[in-house]
C-alpha cells in the first residue's frame, strides 16, 4: 500500500515564521490518520525527514498520541505512522514502527512542537488475524520509545 503525499503550497514566510510564546506555522498534517502496515518501516519511497519523538501514549479510544518536535515553520509538513507487519515473538508481541515525516524542503528553522494522533485499528486487526484472538496487547517500538497497546 502506498501513501500518496498531498502537494502543499508554501505559506508566506512572514505568516508561518511569526514568533510567539507557542510555535506558529502550518500544522503537521497526517494527524488523525490510521497507522499504515508495511513490510519494512525503513523501505524506500517513504519520507525520512528529521522528527523528534519526545513521548508517546495510548488514548482510551485506541489512538497512538505522539508528542513531537521538528524544525520548520514555512511549509506544510506531512506525517504517517508506519508499522511493520512482522511480530517480534516477545511477551507481549512487538511491532517496529516509525513516523515517516515529509518536511517539503522547509527552509525555516523554528522549533515546532506538535502532537500527532494515529488510529491503531489496523494494528489491532493485524494482531487479531495473526493470533486468532479478539483481545490482546502489542508493544509498539518507535526506535526505542515503546508503548503497549491493549485492546478488547
C-alpha positions as CSV (number, residue, x, y, z in Angstrom):
1,X,0.0,0.0,0.0
2,X,1.4,3.3,-1.0
3,X,0.6,6.6,0.7
4,X,0.1,9.4,-1.7
5,X,1.5,12.7,-0.4
6,X,-0.5,15.8,-1.0
7,X,1.4,18.5,-2.7
8,X,1.1,21.5,-0.4
9,X,1.6,25.2,-1.2
10,X,4.2,27.0,0.9
11,X,2.8,29.5,3.3
12,X,4.3,33.0,3.1
13,X,7.3,33.3,5.4
14,X,6.0,36.3,7.2
15,X,3.0,34.4,8.4
16,X,4.4,31.0,9.0
17,X,7.6,32.1,10.8
18,X,5.9,34.5,13.2
19,X,7.2,34.4,16.7
20,X,5.1,33.9,19.8
21,X,5.1,32.0,23.0
22,X,3.7,28.9,21.3
23,X,5.3,27.8,18.0
24,X,3.3,29.1,15.0
25,X,3.3,27.7,11.5
26,X,1.4,25.2,9.4
27,X,0.1,22.1,11.2
28,X,1.8,18.8,10.7
29,X,-0.8,17.2,8.6
30,X,-1.4,13.5,8.6
31,X,-2.8,13.6,12.2
32,X,-5.9,11.6,12.9
33,X,-5.0,9.1,10.2
34,X,-4.7,5.4,10.7
35,X,-1.4,3.5,11.1
36,X,-0.1,2.1,7.8
37,X,1.0,-1.6,7.9
38,X,4.2,-2.1,5.8
39,X,6.7,-4.9,5.2
40,X,9.7,-2.6,6.0
41,X,9.3,0.6,8.1
42,X,12.6,1.9,6.5
43,X,11.6,0.9,3.0
44,X,12.3,3.3,0.1
45,X,9.6,5.6,-1.0
46,X,8.7,6.8,2.5
47,X,10.0,10.2,3.6
48,X,12.5,10.3,6.4
49,X,12.9,13.9,7.3
50,X,14.1,14.5,10.9
51,X,11.4,14.5,13.6
52,X,12.0,14.0,17.3
53,X,9.6,11.9,19.4
54,X,9.5,13.2,22.9
55,X,6.9,10.9,24.3
56,X,4.0,8.6,23.4
57,X,0.8,7.4,24.9
58,X,-2.2,5.3,24.0
59,X,-5.5,7.1,24.4
60,X,-8.7,5.5,25.8
61,X,-10.1,5.2,22.3
62,X,-7.1,3.3,20.8
63,X,-5.1,6.0,19.3
64,X,-1.3,6.5,19.5
65,X,-0.6,10.0,20.7
66,X,2.9,11.2,19.8
67,X,4.4,14.4,21.2
68,X,6.9,15.6,18.5
69,X,9.3,18.4,17.6
70,X,10.8,19.3,14.3
71,X,12.4,22.2,12.5
72,X,10.5,24.3,10.1
73,X,7.7,26.8,10.1
74,X,7.4,27.9,6.4
75,X,5.9,24.9,4.7
76,X,3.3,22.3,5.3
77,X,4.7,19.1,6.8
78,X,3.1,15.6,6.5
79,X,3.4,12.5,8.6
80,X,2.4,8.9,8.5
81,X,2.8,6.2,11.2
82,X,4.4,3.2,9.6
83,X,4.1,-0.1,11.5
84,X,5.9,-3.3,10.4
85,X,3.9,-6.4,9.8
86,X,6.4,-8.8,11.4
87,X,5.8,-9.6,15.1
88,X,8.8,-10.0,17.3
89,X,7.9,-13.1,19.4
90,X,8.1,-11.4,22.8
91,X,5.6,-11.2,25.6
92,X,3.5,-9.3,24.5
93,X,4.4,-9.4,20.8
94,X,6.2,-6.3,19.5
95,X,5.9,-4.4,16.2
96,X,8.5,-2.0,14.9
97,X,7.2,1.4,13.9
98,X,8.4,4.9,12.8
99,X,7.0,8.2,11.8
100,X,7.5,9.0,8.1
101,X,8.0,12.8,8.1
102,X,7.9,14.9,4.9
103,X,9.2,18.4,5.6
104,X,8.7,19.6,2.0
105,X,12.2,21.2,1.9
106,X,11.1,23.7,4.6
107,X,13.9,26.3,4.8
108,X,12.8,27.8,8.2
109,X,14.5,26.8,11.4
110,X,11.8,27.4,14.1
111,X,11.4,24.6,16.6
112,X,7.8,23.4,16.1
113,X,6.2,21.2,18.7
114,X,3.1,19.2,17.6
115,X,1.0,16.4,18.9
116,X,0.1,13.7,16.4
117,X,-2.6,11.0,16.8
118,X,-2.9,7.9,14.8
119,X,-5.7,5.3,14.8
120,X,-4.3,1.9,15.8
121,X,-7.2,-0.2,14.4
122,X,-5.1,-1.7,11.6
123,X,-2.6,-2.9,14.3
124,X,-5.4,-4.4,16.3
125,X,-6.9,-6.1,13.3
126,X,-3.5,-7.4,12.2
127,X,-2.9,-8.9,15.7
128,X,-6.4,-10.5,15.8
129,X,-5.8,-12.1,12.4
130,X,-2.3,-13.3,13.2
131,X,-3.1,-14.7,16.7
132,X,-6.7,-15.7,16.1
133,X,-7.7,-13.7,19.2
134,X,-10.1,-10.9,19.9
135,X,-8.2,-9.4,22.8
136,X,-4.6,-8.8,23.4
137,X,-1.7,-6.4,23.6
138,X,1.1,-5.3,21.4
139,X,4.2,-3.4,22.2
140,X,4.9,-0.7,19.5
141,X,8.6,0.1,19.3
142,X,9.2,3.5,17.8
143,X,13.0,3.3,17.7
144,X,13.4,2.7,21.4
145,X,10.4,4.6,22.6
146,X,7.9,1.8,23.4
147,X,4.2,1.9,24.3
148,X,1.9,-1.0,25.0
149,X,-1.4,-1.1,23.1
150,X,-4.0,-3.2,25.0
151,X,-7.3,-3.9,23.3
152,X,-10.5,-5.9,23.6
